[in-house]
Amino acid sequence: MKLPKTKIGDVEITRMILGSNTFHGFSHFSAARSNWLKQYFTREKTYELVEAAANLGMNAVLSSAREDFYDILQELERNTGHHMVWICTPSGVTAKDVEPGVKWCADHGVEICMPHQMYTDNNLIPAQNRIEGAEELLALIRSLGMEPGWSTHRPEAITVSDKAGYDIAAYIQPYNSIGFLCSVETDWVARVIRNTPKPVICIKPLGAGRIMPPTALDFVYNSLKPIDTVCIGVLSPQEAEEDVKIAISVMEKQQVNVELQYSRSKQALA
């Protein structure tokens, strides 16, 4: 079984892609866990996990603009022939602040450039159906040969951009069964995702480790459009393999079979 694919503009990506917050020490859980992630994910450990994801069929990764991560993707392609589509989220408070990061992305082979929520949500003006500086920034991304989009935590950024007719190839939006980092109820987020004609990359499907993978992936995939994808963070090649198997089973409407965790308290259930 292989991961189904979708497209962002002219770029084909799998319907499960690799997240990078774990590599960079962003746990969204606690300072202690974030510090542990920073210590654990050496360059070697990060490379091991990216290679495992590629071997499992994922063909894209989402991350910030980082030279060290660029080096890992280059090494992966040299060593294995696997090309990972790089979806990058350059940061900045204003459009002018984001521009150097956009140019960095173009210089480093990024194929899909989606300015970070730090810019998008701070410059969103729903009452005027616009995002300050959007047209110029999106035009710059397009002129440099990349597919443009927004990373946002506010579903209003999606509805505003669709109404404004911005040159958008895709959106990034948190979405999970418990509403973690969702700014409104999950049924509203789901409605916005389904109503936009553009593909959406759903991040935080596991609620940063708060939801078990079978529950999380069943909820997300069964309420998305067929053109949407899910970005997932993992801690090990074993987790990546398990999540890919679950995702494929859910998308193919098969029974999800995963090894259950046994302890003495579950003896009577076995």
C-alpha contacts under 8 A as a table, 3 or more apart, distances in Angstrom:
res1	aa1	res2	aa2	distance
1	M	248	I	7.25
2	K	57	G	6.73
2	K	248	I	7.18
3	L	14	T	6.08
3	L	15	R	6.48
3	L	16	M	7.16
3	L	57	G	6.42
3	L	58	M	7.30
3	L	244	V	7.54
3	L	247	A	7.93
3	L	248	I	6.03
4	P	14	T	5.84
4	P	15	R	5.74
4	P	248	I	7.77
5	K	12	E	6.66
5	K	13	I	5.48
5	K	14	T	4.09
5	K	15	R	5.20
6	T	12	E	5.81
6	T	13	I	5.54
6	T	14	T	6.06
6	T	15	R	6.25
6	T	226	P	7.75
6	T	227	I	5.28
6	T	228	D	7.03
6	T	229	T	7.40
7	K	10	D	6.36
7	K	11	V	5.41
7	K	12	E	4.35
7	K	13	I	5.79
7	K	199	P	7.72
7	K	227	I	7.09
8	I	11	V	5.20
8	I	12	E	6.42
8	I	13	I	7.30
8	I	112	I	7.90
8	I	147	E	7.35
8	I	169	A	5.79
8	I	170	A	6.21
8	I	199	P	6.70
9	G	147	E	6.29
9	G	169	A	5.42
9	G	170	A	7.91
10	D	147	E	7.95
11	V	111	E	7.59
13	I	17	I	7.76
13	I	58	M	7.95
13	I	59	N	6.04
13	I	60	A	6.11
13	I	85	V	7.33
14	T	17	I	6.27
14	T	57	G	7.78
14	T	58	M	5.88
14	T	59	N	5.97
14	T	60	A	6.97
14	T	229	T	7.17
15	R	227	I	7.97
15	R	228	D	6.80
15	R	229	T	4.20
15	R	230	V	6.01
16	M	58	M	6.39
16	M	229	T	5.72
16	M	230	V	4.87
16	M	231	C	5.82
16	M	232	I	7.18
16	M	244	V	7.40
16	M	247	A	7.52
17	I	58	M	5.57
17	I	59	N	6.78
17	I	60	A	5.26
17	I	61	V	5.60
17	I	62	L	7.40
17	I	229	T	7.37
17	I	230	V	6.21
17	I	231	C	4.76
17	I	232	I	6.40
18	L	50	V	7.80
18	L	53	A	7.05
18	L	58	M	7.07
18	L	60	A	6.42
18	L	61	V	4.60
18	L	62	L	6.30
18	L	231	C	5.53
18	L	232	I	5.38
18	L	233	G	6.14
18	L	234	V	7.98
19	G	22	T	7.71
19	G	61	V	5.95
19	G	62	L	5.24
19	G	63	S	6.66
19	G	231	C	5.45
19	G	232	I	5.00
19	G	233	G	4.53
19	G	234	V	7.62
20	S	23	F	5.27
20	S	24	H	6.54
20	S	61	V	7.46
20	S	62	L	6.38
20	S	63	S	5.49
20	S	233	G	6.15
21	N	24	H	5.20
21	N	25	G	6.10
21	N	26	F	4.96
21	N	27	S	6.79
21	N	63	S	7.55
21	N	233	G	6.72
22	T	25	G	5.26
22	T	26	F	5.84
22	T	27	S	6.28
22	T	37	L	6.21
22	T	41	F	7.75
22	T	233	G	6.35
22	T	234	V	6.99
22	T	235	L	6.91
23	F	26	F	7.80
23	F	37	L	6.86
23	F	38	K	7.09
23	F	41	F	5.58
23	F	46	T	6.18
24	H	37	L	7.41
24	H	38	K	6.36
24	H	41	F	7.75
25	G	34	S	4.79
25	G	35	N	6.49
25	G	36	W	7.61
25	G	37	L	4.86
25	G	38	K	4.66
26	F	34	S	5.47
26	F	37	L	7.66
27	S	30	S	6.63
27	S	31	A	7.91
27	S	33	R	6.16
27	S	34	S	4.93
27	S	37	L	7.47
27	S	208	A	6.76
28	H	34	S	7.71
28	H	208	A	6.11
29	F	33	R	6.73
29	F	34	S	7.51
29	F	208	A	7.01
30	S	33	R	5.29
30	S	34	S	6.22
31	A	34	S	5.04
31	A	35	N	6.07
32	A	35	N	5.20
32	A	36	W	6.24
33	R	36	W	4.99
33	R	37	L	6.20
34	S	37	L	5.11
34	S	38	K	6.36
35	N	38	K	5.14
35	N	39	Q	6.36
36	W	39	Q	5.14
36	W	40	Y	5.98
37	L	40	Y	5.05
37	L	41	F	5.84
38	K	41	F	5.68
38	K	42	T	7.58
39	Q	42	T	6.83
40	Y	45	K	7.53
41	F	44	E	7.56
41	F	45	K	5.28
41	F	46	T	5.69
42	T	45	K	5.18
42	T	46	T	6.18
43	R	46	T	5.16
43	R	47	Y	6.13
43	R	72	I	7.86
44	E	47	Y	5.16
44	E	48	E	6.16
45	K	48	E	5.04
45	K	49	L	6.37
46	T	49	L	5.29
46	T	50	V	6.25
47	Y	50	V	5.14
47	Y	51	E	6.04
47	Y	72	I	6.06
47	Y	76	L	7.53
48	E	51	E	5.27
48	E	52	A	6.17
48	E	237	P	7.68
49	L	52	A	4.97
49	L	53	A	6.20
49	L	235	L	7.91
49	L	236	S	6.27
49	L	237	P	5.60
50	V	53	A	5.16
50	V	54	A	6.29
50	V	76	L	7.96
51	E	54	A	5.08
51	E	55	N	6.16
51	E	76	L	6.59
52	A	55	N	5.07
52	A	56	L	6.22
52	A	237	P	5.59
52	A	240	A	7.50
53	A	56	L	5.08
53	A	57	G	6.56
53	A	58	M	5.53
53	A	59	N	7.95
53	A	237	P	7.19
53	A	240	A	6.40
53	A	241	E	7.74
54	A	57	G	5.25
54	A	58	M	5.04
54	A	59	N	5.96
54	A	82	H	6.62
54	A	84	M	7.31
55	N	58	M	7.36
56	L	240	A	7.92
56	L	241	E	6.68
56	L	244	V	7.33
58	M	84	M	7.95
59	N	82	H	7.91
59	N	83	H	6.97
59	N	84	M	4.89
59	N	85	V	6.08
60	A	84	M	4.77
60	A	85	V	4.31
60	A	86	W	5.89
60	A	87	I	7.14
61	V	84	M	6.55
61	V	85	V	6.31
61	V	86	W	5.40
61	V	87	I	6.04
61	V	231	C	7.95
62	L	86	W	6.26
62	L	87	I	4.73
62	L	88	C	5.87
62	L	89	T	7.75
62	L	231	C	7.39
63	S	86	W	7.66
63	S	87	I	6.54
63	S	88	C	5.26
63	S	89	T	6.34
64	S	88	C	5.38
64	S	89	T	4.93
64	S	90	P	5.96
64	S	91	S	7.79
65	A	69	F	7.94
65	A	88	C	6.05
65	A	89	T	6.53
65	A	90	P	5.73
65	A	101	G	7.05
65	A	104	W	7.65
65	A	105	C	6.78
66	R	69	F	5.37
66	R	70	Y	6.32
67	E	70	Y	5.02
67	E	71	D	6.34
68	D	71	D	5.18
68	D	72	I	6.54
69	F	72	I	5.03
69	F	73	L	6.38
70	Y	73	L	5.23
70	Y	74	Q	6.24
70	Y	108	H	7.14
71	D	74	Q	5.09
71	D	75	E	6.12
72	I	75	E	5.06
72	I	76	L	6.12
73	L	76	L	5.05
73	L	77	E	6.38
73	L	83	H	7.77
73	L	84	M	6.96
74	Q	77	E	5.30
74	Q	78	R	6.29
75	E	78	R	5.07
75	E	79	N	6.03
76	L	79	N	5.24
76	L	80	T	5.83
76	L	81	G	7.13
76	L	82	H	6.50
76	L	83	H	7.60
77	E	80	T	5.42
77	E	81	G	4.53
77	E	82	H	4.90
77	E	83	H	5.43
77	E	84	M	7.83
78	R	81	G	5.89
85	V	110	V	7.35
85	V	111	E	6.49
85	V	112	I	7.92
86	W	109	G	7.64
86	W	110	V	5.15
86	W	111	E	5.94
86	W	112	I	6.61
87	I	110	V	6.40
87	I	111	E	6.43
87	I	112	I	4.73
87	I	113	C	5.95
87	I	114	M	7.26
88	C	105	C	7.10
88	C	110	V	6.56
88	C	112	I	6.40
88	C	113	C	5.12
88	C	114	M	6.10
88	C	115	P	7.70
89	T	113	C	6.13
89	T	114	M	4.91
89	T	115	P	4.74
89	T	116	H	4.82
89	T	151	S	7.05
90	P	98	V	6.25
90	P	101	G	5.03
90	P	102	V	6.21
90	P	105	C	7.73
90	P	113	C	7.54
90	P	114	M	7.03
90	P	115	P	5.04
90	P	116	H	5.72
91	S	97	D	7.52
91	S	98	V	5.57
91	S	101	G	6.78
91	S	115	P	6.20
91	S	116	H	5.27
91	S	117	Q	7.95
91	S	118	M	6.35
91	S	119	Y	6.64
92	G	95	A	7.06
92	G	96	K	7.85
92	G	97	D	4.70
92	G	98	V	4.59
92	G	116	H	7.53
92	G	118	M	6.31
92	G	119	Y	5.48
93	V	97	D	6.06
93	V	98	V	7.25
93	V	118	M	6.07
93	V	119	Y	4.80
93	V	122	N	6.96
94	T	97	D	5.05
94	T	98	V	6.45
94	T	119	Y	5.93
94	T	123	N	7.29
94	T	133	G	7.61
95	A	98	V	5.12
95	A	99	E	6.37
95	A	119	Y	7.12
95	A	132	E	7.70
95	A	133	G	5.51
95	A	134	A	7.28
95	A	137	L	6.17
96	K	99	E	5.31
96	K	100	P	7.86
97	D	100	P	6.86
97	D	101	G	7.96
98	V	101	G	5.41
98	V	102	V	6.33
98	V	115	P	7.11
98	V	119	Y	7.57
99	E	102	V	5.00
99	E	103	K	6.31
99	E	137	L	7.10
99	E	140	L	7.97
100	P	103	K	5.15
100	P	104	W	6.15
101	G	104	W	4.89
101	G	105	C	6.18
102	V	105	C	5.08
102	V	106	A	6.44
102	V	113	C	7.08
102	V	115	P	7.90
102	V	140	L	7.91
102	V	141	I	6.56
103	K	106	A	5.10
103	K	107	D	6.26
103	K	144	L	7.62
104	W	107	D	5.07
104	W	108	H	6.25
105	C	108	H	5.13
105	C	109	G	6.45
105	C	110	V	5.16
105	C	113	C	7.18
106	A	109	G	5.62
106	A	110	V	5.72
106	A	111	E	7.75
106	A	144	L	6.13
106	A	145	G	7.34
106	A	146	M	7.09
107	D	110	V	7.69
110	V	113	C	6.75
110	V	146	M	7.02
111	E	145	G	7.59
111	E	146	M	4.98
111	E	147	E	6.29
112	I	146	M	5.34
112	I	147	E	4.60
112	I	148	P	6.13
112	I	149	G	7.59
113	C	141	I	6.81
113	C	146	M	6.16
113	C	147	E	6.05
113	C	148	P	5.24
113	C	149	G	6.39
114	M	148	P	5.76
114	M	149	G	4.44
114	M	150	W	4.61
114	M	151	S	5.68
114	M	171	Y	7.70
114	M	172	I	7.98
115	P	119	Y	6.62
115	P	120	T	6.89
115	P	149	G	7.04
115	P	150	W	5.48
115	P	151	S	5.90
116	H	119	Y	5.71
116	H	120	T	6.37
116	H	150	W	6.77
116	H	151	S	4.91
116	H	152	T	6.88
117	Q	120	T	4.79
117	Q	121	D	5.44
117	Q	122	N	7.62
117	Q	150	W	7.39
117	Q	151	S	4.97
117	Q	152	T	4.42
117	Q	153	H	6.39
118	M	121	D	6.23
118	M	122	N	6.27
119	Y	122	N	5.41
119	Y	123	N	6.18
120	T	123	N	5.52
120	T	124	L	6.13
120	T	131	I	7.10
120	T	150	W	6.65
120	T	151	S	6.81
120	T	152	T	6.08
120	T	157	A	7.39
121	D	124	L	5.11
121	D	152	T	6.16
121	D	153	H	7.14
121	D	154	R	6.69
121	D	157	A	7.10
123	N	131	I	5.32
123	N	132	E	5.16
123	N	133	G	7.89
124	L	130	R	6.35
124	L	131	I	4.42
124	L	132	E	6.57
124	L	157	A	6.55
125	I	128	Q	5.60
125	I	129	N	6.19
125	I	130	R	5.50
125	I	131	I	5.77
125	I	132	E	7.39
126	P	129	N	4.81
126	P	130	R	6.39
126	P	131	I	7.98
126	P	156	E	6.85
126	P	157	A	7.76
126	P	160	V	6.41
129	N	160	V	5.01
129	N	161	S	7.48
129	N	163	K	7.08
129	N	164	A	6.47
130	R	134	A	7.74
130	R	160	V	6.09
130	R	161	S	6.86
130	R	164	A	6.57
131	I	134	A	5.41
131	I	157	A	7.83
131	I	160	V	7.87
131	I	161	S	7.66
133	G	136	E	5.84
133	G	137	L	6.30
134	A	137	L	5.26
134	A	138	L	5.98
134	A	166	Y	7.71
135	E	138	L	5.34
135	E	139	A	6.02
135	E	166	Y	6.84
135	E	167	D	7.81
136	E	139	A	5.10
136	E	140	L	6.20
137	L	140	L	5.12
137	L	141	I	6.40
138	L	141	I	5.11
138	L	142	R	6.21
138	L	148	P	5.95
138	L	149	G	7.56
138	L	166	Y	7.89
138	L	167	D	6.57
138	L	168	I	7.62
139	A	142	R	5.10
139	A	143	S	5.99
139	A	167	D	7.74
140	L	143	S	5.08
140	L	144	L	6.30
141	I	144	L	5.33
141	I	145	G	6.79
141	I	146	M	5.67
141	I	147	E	6.97
141	I	148	P	5.83
142	R	145	G	5.33
142	R	146	M	5.34
142	R	147	E	6.11
142	R	148	P	6.25
143	S	146	M	7.47
147	E	168	I	7.82
147	E	169	A	6.08
148	P	167	D	7.10
148	P	168	I	5.50
148	P	169	A	5.60
148	P	170	A	7.21
149	G	167	D	7.86
149	G	168	I	4.85
149	G	169	A	5.44
149	G	170	A	4.97
149	G	171	Y	5.54
149	G	172	I	7.92
150	W	168	I	7.52
150	W	170	A	6.95
150	W	171	Y	5.06
150	W	172	I	6.23
151	S	171	Y	5.88
151	S	172	I	4.44
151	S	173	Q	6.55
152	T	155	P	7.23
152	T	157	A	6.69
152	T	171	Y	7.38
152	T	172	I	5.88
152	T	173	Q	5.56
152	T	174	P	7.89
153	H	172	I	7.92
153	H	173	Q	5.61
153	H	174	P	6.10
153	H	181	L	7.06
153	H	182	C	6.55
153	H	183	S	6.81
154	R	157	A	5.73
154	R	158	I	7.72
154	R	173	Q	7.45
154	R	182	C	7.41
154	R	183	S	6.02
155	P	158	I	5.32
155	P	159	T	6.77
155	P	173	Q	7.18
155	P	183	S	7.66
155	P	189	V	6.39
155	P	192	V	6.58
156	E	159	T	5.11
156	E	160	V	5.86
157	A	160	V	5.22
157	A	161	S	5.96
158	I	161	S	5.24
158	I	162	D	6.14
158	I	171	Y	7.12
158	I	192	V	7.40
158	I	196	T	7.37
159	T	162	D	5.18
159	T	163	K	6.16
159	T	192	V	7.16
159	T	196	T	7.45
160	V	163	K	5.18
160	V	164	A	6.05
161	S	164	A	5.02
161	S	165	G	6.07
161	S	166	Y	5.50
161	S	168	I	7.76
162	D	165	G	5.16
162	D	166	Y	6.54
162	D	196	T	7.16
163	K	166	Y	7.99
168	I	171	Y	7.68
168	I	198	K	7.68
169	A	198	K	6.33
169	A	199	P	7.32
170	A	198	K	5.40
170	A	199	P	5.01
170	A	200	V	5.60
170	A	201	I	7.35
171	Y	198	K	7.30
171	Y	199	P	6.61
171	Y	200	V	4.76
171	Y	201	I	6.07
172	I	200	V	5.67
172	I	201	I	4.64
172	I	202	C	5.96
172	I	203	I	6.89
173	Q	200	V	6.86
173	Q	201	I	6.30
173	Q	202	C	5.17
173	Q	203	I	5.99
174	P	180	F	7.65
174	P	181	L	6.27
174	P	182	C	5.90
174	P	202	C	5.47
174	P	203	I	4.61
174	P	204	K	5.51
174	P	205	P	7.34
175	Y	179	G	6.58
175	Y	180	F	7.41
175	Y	181	L	7.79
175	Y	182	C	6.42
175	Y	186	T	7.15
175	Y	189	V	7.08
175	Y	190	A	7.77
175	Y	202	C	5.66
175	Y	203	I	6.16
175	Y	204	K	6.20
175	Y	205	P	5.86
175	Y	220	V	7.27
176	N	179	G	5.49
176	N	180	F	6.53
176	N	186	T	7.31
176	N	204	K	6.45
176	N	205	P	4.69
176	N	206	L	6.51
176	N	207	G	6.17
176	N	216	A	6.64
176	N	219	F	7.40
176	N	220	V	6.31
177	S	180	F	7.88
177	S	186	T	6.94
177	S	205	P	7.68
177	S	207	G	7.96
177	S	211	I	7.98
177	S	216	A	6.38
177	S	219	F	6.31
177	S	220	V	7.27
178	I	186	T	7.58
178	I	207	G	7.21
178	I	211	I	7.99
179	G	182	C	5.01
179	G	183	S	7.87
179	G	184	V	7.68
179	G	185	E	6.52
179	G	186	T	5.62
179	G	207	G	7.81
180	F	204	K	7.58
180	F	207	G	5.50
181	L	207	G	8.00
182	C	185	E	7.07
182	C	186	T	7.13
182	C	189	V	7.45
184	V	188	W	6.50
184	V	189	V	6.70
185	E	188	W	5.45
185	E	189	V	6.51
186	T	189	V	4.95
186	T	190	A	6.00
187	D	190	A	5.04
187	D	191	R	6.16
188	W	191	R	5.02
188	W	192	V	6.31
189	V	192	V	5.24
189	V	193	I	6.22
190	A	193	I	5.11
190	A	194	R	6.10
190	A	223	S	6.68
190	A	224	L	7.13
191	R	194	R	5.19
191	R	195	N	5.97
192	V	195	N	5.12
192	V	196	T	6.29
193	I	196	T	5.71
193	I	200	V	6.59
193	I	224	L	7.02
193	I	225	K	7.69
194	R	197	P	7.64
194	R	223	S	8.00
194	R	224	L	6.25
194	R	225	K	5.80
196	T	199	P	7.63
199	P	225	K	7.86
199	P	227	I	5.44
199	P	228	D	4.76
199	P	229	T	7.45
200	V	227	I	7.73
200	V	228	D	4.92
200	V	229	T	6.40
201	I	228	D	6.06
201	I	229	T	4.97
201	I	230	V	5.51
201	I	231	C	6.44
202	C	205	P	6.80
202	C	228	D	7.60
202	C	229	T	6.26
202	C	230	V	4.76
202	C	231	C	5.93
203	I	230	V	6.24
203	I	231	C	5.07
203	I	232	I	6.63
204	K	207	G	4.95
204	K	208	A	5.87
204	K	231	C	7.27
204	K	232	I	6.73
204	K	233	G	7.93
205	P	208	A	7.64
205	P	216	A	6.03
205	P	217	L	6.82
205	P	220	V	6.79
205	P	230	V	7.17
205	P	231	C	7.39
205	P	232	I	6.63
206	L	209	G	5.34
206	L	210	R	6.13
206	L	211	I	4.95
206	L	212	M	6.76
206	L	213	P	6.42
206	L	216	A	5.55
206	L	217	L	7.68
206	L	232	I	7.57
207	G	210	R	5.08
207	G	211	I	5.94
208	A	211	I	7.77
208	A	233	G	7.98
209	G	212	M	7.33
211	I	215	T	6.88
211	I	216	A	5.87
212	M	215	T	5.60
212	M	216	A	6.01
213	P	216	A	4.96
213	P	217	L	5.82
213	P	243	D	6.72
213	P	246	I	7.66
214	P	217	L	5.52
214	P	218	D	5.96
214	P	246	I	6.43
214	P	256	V	7.20
215	T	218	D	5.42
215	T	219	F	6.27
216	A	219	F	5.38
216	A	220	V	6.30
217	L	220	V	5.13
217	L	221	Y	5.87
217	L	246	I	7.29
217	L	247	A	6.31
217	L	250	V	7.37
218	D	221	Y	5.68
218	D	222	N	5.95
218	D	247	A	7.74
218	D	250	V	5.94
219	F	222	N	5.56
219	F	223	S	6.48
220	V	223	S	5.51
220	V	224	L	6.38
221	Y	224	L	5.39
221	Y	230	V	7.93
221	Y	247	A	7.78
221	Y	250	V	7.05
221	Y	251	M	6.73
222	N	250	V	7.67
222	N	251	M	7.68
224	L	228	D	6.28
225	K	228	D	5.41
234	V	237	P	7.79
234	V	239	E	5.97
234	V	240	A	5.99
235	L	239	E	6.55
235	L	240	A	7.85
236	S	239	E	5.25
236	S	240	A	6.40
237	P	240	A	4.97
237	P	241	E	6.17
238	Q	241	E	5.15
238	Q	242	E	6.24
239	E	242	E	5.10
239	E	243	D	6.08
240	A	243	D	5.21
240	A	244	V	6.17
241	E	244	V	5.26
241	E	245	K	6.31
242	E	245	K	5.24
242	E	246	I	6.27
242	E	258	V	7.60
243	D	246	I	5.09
243	D	247	A	6.04
244	V	247	A	5.08
244	V	248	I	6.16
245	K	248	I	5.30
245	K	249	S	6.20
246	I	249	S	5.15
246	I	250	V	6.16
246	I	256	V	5.99
246	I	257	N	7.62
246	I	258	V	7.67
247	A	250	V	5.18
247	A	251	M	6.13
248	I	251	M	5.17
248	I	252	E	6.01
249	S	252	E	5.18
249	S	253	K	6.03
249	S	254	Q	4.83
249	S	255	Q	6.46
249	S	256	V	5.71
250	V	253	K	5.02
250	V	254	Q	5.96
250	V	255	Q	7.42
250	V	256	V	6.76
251	M	254	Q	7.66
262	Y	266	K	6.23
262	Y	267	Q	7.77
263	S	266	K	5.57
263	S	267	Q	7.01
264	R	267	Q	5.38
265	S	268	A	7.65
266	K	269	L	5.29
266	K	270	A	6.77
267	Q	270	A	5.63
